[in-house]
Amino acid sequence: MTESVEQWWARRQWSKGTAVPYTVGRYRDDWARYPVLIRQYHPDLNHGITLSQVPPAADVYLLWECDAGHRFVATPEEQRSRPGGTRRRSAWCPDCAAGAVPRRVHRPEPDAGMHPCGHARDPRRIENDPDDDRCYLCRRLDRSELSREALLTLAAPGSRAAVSAENGTSGRYWWQGAHGHPAYQAKIETILGGRRCPVCRHARGGAADVAVGEAFVSRWAPKPASAAEPELKRRIGERLAVDLEANAVRVAKPFYSHLEVWPDILLPELRVAIEYDTVGRHGLEHVGPREASDRRKDRLLRAVGWEVVRVRCGKLLPLGPYDVSAGGVTDALVARILERLEEIRGALFVSAYLR
């Protein structure tokens, strides 16, 4: 049961039999990865208890204050998992995050309501026939090769029926991905238009033609997030005679909506991926849910025979056995990466690619 910080501290004093159950600095390394949370926490608002005395997994309500002066109550777990996929500092404060999202303006439809067939009214038409009283969705269904029964077979198990006279609309529904791929959301019009599982659609763009575990050049790979990654790749290319053109690895299981992952640097000859991780400008990168995503990517790579070396900058702690800590891209960092490569593949094998 979640307690206030006073109750939690008193209970820990009683259970441990001491006035200071957790010494100052005990959990400093655990919180060092969250610079924004360190700035939002104030001991004077929490019974004089410092953040380094609070275990990250403690089920306790703490009082936080953001840079804008908003005060809010949240547990350590809620704060550490709050950023999600948002790349802005306000994501750490619920009040700032709510104010940063623009409100949608709902304009009433002139013919709002339900069509007699049960679908939502839609003013769009695909045929110039004034005598045709069918709704837009019914017209699309009749013109499509998919029947209502076929649409229902595509609906994900446990989801509401995709087409029915009682609750059918032209909104977004859950559909079952092919080949065991995860379910996805899409409008009925999207399904009728032929666009199916996003994993299969993205795979047709390149990953479907590549064997599992092979590196290739993908059209979906994002651009480098900072200038440090291309610089590190350049320095590694000066030391190793390897092909650095590939930017993706085909994996066996979907990584979100793709059958490929995009490490920062790939060494196909050694089957080693190198990642350059920083917390970013707002302290949101590679922490909380993003750290869980990094771990999942590493598992997918190792499952197809690759190994991962992560360069963890700042206060980021290592995630894998071969990760290295660094403060920037230097020749010393490249030398440490080469040492890790020798640990992974052997010094004799790596020396064959040294320039």
N, C-alpha and C positions, 0 to 999 in steps of 0.2 A: 504494500500500500504506500502510495506516495505521501511523503511528509513535508512539513515546512522545514526550513533549514535549522531552526532552533530545536525542533523536536528530533530531527535526524541527528544533530550533533550531540544532544543530550543522551539519546539512546546509544550512540556509539561510545560515549564516555562511560556509560554504565556497563556495556557489554565488554569493553576492553579494560575497564578498571583503571583508567588514567584520564587526566584532565585534557590531554592533547592526543586523541586517538590517531590522528594523521599529522605528521610533522610537516612544516612548511617546506615546500619544494619536492615532496614525495612524488607527485604526479606532474611535475613540470614538463618532462619530456612528452607525456601524453597530450598535454594541452598546447605544446609549442607549435604543433601543426595548424593551429587555429588562431592566427594573429588577430582576426577580427573579434573573436570571442574573448580573447585576453583584454582587448580594449573595451569591450562592452561590460565586463565584469568589474564590480567595485566592492571590495571587502566591507566598506562602511554600510552598504546596503544589505549585507548578508551576515549579520551577527559577528562581524570582524573576522570571518573565515576567508582565507585567501583561496583563489582558484586552484592553486597547486596542492591544496589540502583536500580537494574534492575528487573522488574517483570518477572517471568518465562514465562508468556504468552505474553510479549511485542513483537511486530512485528518490530524488529530493527536488523540491521546488526551489529554484534560485531566482533572485530578482536581477534583471539585466537592464542596462540603459544604453541605447544606441547613440551614435554620433549626433543625431538630431534631437536628443533629449527624451525620446519615448522610453517609458519604463514598462516592462512586461515580465510575466512570470513564465518560466519554462524549465524543464528538466535538462540535465546535460545531454541526454540522448536526443531530445527534441531539438536542441540547438545544433548539435553536431550533424544531424541529418536534415536540417532545414534547407540548405542551399539548393539541393536537387539539380535541375538542369539550368538554373538561372545564373547568368554571368554578371551580377551586379551586387554591390555591397549591401543594398537595401534588403536583399533576400534573407539576411540574418535577423532582421527586425520585422515582425508580422505587420506592424502599423505602416512602416515604410513600404513594405512589399505590396500591401493592399492599395496604398496611394499611388504606387508606380504603375499599376495596371489600369489602362484606360477603360472606362465604363462603356458598355455597348448601349447604343441608342436603339430602342425597339420602336419601330414605326408600324402601326396597325395596318394590316393588309385591307384594301378596299372590299375584297370578297373573302375575308377571313372566315374560317369555319371548316367544316368537314364536308367532303364531297359525298354524294349518296353511296358511292362504292365503299366508303370507309377510309379512304386516303385523304390526307390534307389537301386543301385546295391549292392549286398552283396556276398562276395566270399564263404560264408558258404553253405554247402549242408547237407541235411538230408536223401538223397537217393543216392545210387551209380548207377545212370543211366545217362550215358553220353549223351543219346539222348533226355533227358528231358531238355528243354530250359526254364522251368519256374524259376522265381526268388525264393529266399529263403522264402519271405513272402507269395507268392502265394502257395508254397508247404505246409507251415504251415496252411494256410487257408483251403486248400483242405483236409488236414489230420485231422483238428479239427472238433468237433461237432458244432462249431459256424459258421454260414454263414456270408457273408458280411452284410446282412440285420440285423442279430442279433448283430453284432459289432456296427452298426450304432445306434441301439436302446440303447446301453450302453454309447454312447457318451454323454457327458454333454451338456445341452442346451446352445446354444450360442457359442460352440466351433467349430473348423473346423472339417470337416468330417474325421472320423477315417480311412476310406478306400475309396479311389477314384482314378480313373485313372489320374486325373489332378494333385492332390497335395499329394497323399498318399505316405508316407515314413515309415520307420521302427523306427522313432523317438518316443519321448514321447508325449502323447496326454492326454487331460482331459477326464475323465470318470465319470459317475454319480454313486454315492454311493447308495447302496440299503437301504431300510427302511428309506429314507429321510436323510441319512448320507451325509456329504459334498462331493463335487466332489474331485477327486484325479488324480494325474498324473501317468501314467504308459506306458510302451512300449506295442505295439501290441502283441509282443511275450509273454509278461507277462500275458496279458489277455487270450491269446490262451492256455497258460500253466495252466490255472485254477485259478490263483491268482486274486481275485476280490477286493472288497472294503477293505482297510486296517483296518477300524474300525471293520468290521465283522470278519476279520481274527484274529485280536488281541483279540476280545471278545471271540472267540472260545477257546482261550488259558486260559480262566478262568472266565471272567466277565459274559459270557452268562449263566453260571450255577448258578449265584448268584442273589438274588432279589435286586431290586433297594433300595439303602440305607444301604445295609448290608456290613460289613467289612469282609475281607478275606485275605488270603495270595496269592499274585500275583507273577507270574514268571517275569513280566515285570517291577516290581518296581526297581528303581536304588539303588545303595549302598549309605550309608550316605556320604554327601559331606564333613564332617569334624568330628573330634573326639568329638566335643561338643554335637552333637545330641545323640549318644549312651550314653554319660555321663548323659545328662538330662533325658533320658529314664530310666537309672538305678536308679537315685535318685527319680524319680516319682514312680518307682516300689517299692522302699523301703517304701513309704508313703501310697500307694494305693494298695489294693488287687484286681487288675484288670488284664485282659489278654492283654499283650502287644505284642503278636506274629503277629497280623494282620498288614499288611503294605499297604492296598489299600481299597478304598470304591467304590462300584458300584454306578455310577451316571446315571441320566436319559438321559442326552444329551452328545454327544462326547466332550471330552477334547482333542483337536487336533486329533490324530488318535486312541484314546482309549476311552472306556466307563468306565473308572476308573480313580481315582486320587490317588496320593501317598503322603499323609502328612507325616511329619517326625515322629510323634508319634500319635497313635490312642488309644482312650479309648472307646472301643465299648459299655461297660456297661453304660457309661454316654453319648455316642454319641457326643463326643467332640474330635476334631482334634487339635493337637498342632504343630505349625510351629516354627522353629528357624531360623531367618533371619539375615544375615549380608551382608555387601556390598562386601565382598570377597577381595582377594588380590589386584585386580586391580580396585576396586570400581564399578564393573559392575553388581553385583548381586542385584536383587530385586529393581532395579531402571529403569526408562524409560519403555520400552516395557515389561520388566520382572515384573514390578509392576502391569501393566495391566493384565498380565497372572495370577499373584497372586490373584487379585481381581476377575477374572473370575472363578478361582478354588474355592474361598470362596463362590461365588454365587451358584455354582453347589452343594457344600456341604450343604449349608443352604436350598437349594431347596428340598433335600431329608431328611431333619430333623436333620442335624448335625449342630453344632456350632463350630466356629474356634477361637482359642486363639493363636495369633502370638506374639512371643518373638522378639521384634525389637531391635537389637543391634546397637551401635554406634549412628549415626545421622539419622537413619531411623525413620520416623514418623509413628504413629499407622495408620492402615488401617481400623480396625473394632472397635466395642464398647468395646471389652474385651481384646484388645491387651495390652501388658506390655512392658516397656522399660527396658533394662538390659545391663550390660557391660560384662557379662560372666555367666557361670553356677555356681550357689552358692545355699546354703540352703535357703537363703533369697528369691531367685528367685522361688524356688519350693513352698515356703510358699505363695508367691503372686499368683502363678498359682492356688493353692488350693483355695485361696480366689475368684479367677475368676470362678472356677468351682462351688463354692457355689452360686455365683451370677447367674450363668446360670441355674443350676439344683436344687438349694436349699440346704441349709446347712444340713438338715435332710437326704436327699438322699445321699449326698456325704459322710456324716459321716458313713454310712453303709459300705463303702469300705475302711475306714481308718484302717491302721494296728495298 
